[in-house]
Amino acid sequence: MTQELIQLLVAFLPLVWLFAGIAAIRMPLWLVGIIALLLAGVAAAFGFSFPPILIAEASLEGFLFALFPIIHVIFGALFVYVVQGFVPHADKDPRGDRD
């Protein structure tokens, strides 16, 4: 019972750090995120005996999973920008001339 409780508390450390770093300490978000990533890696290695390659793989997968929506929005904005360049009168108001 106590082993599971210790693992639960160790697993909550990165999440508690995120809330404390953002709300209480008011650090920059990028720094809070990097420290939380390091805390999660240390918790996985020492609290749950994860091998380092699995920690690195999970970190890379999380990074790519977080990066995908950002790239999706950028490509969508570029697509709309390019399409707007090919459509005649795309910058005019469709309801008529409103000055």
Order of alpha helices (4+ residues) and beta strands (2+ residues): alpha-alpha-alpha
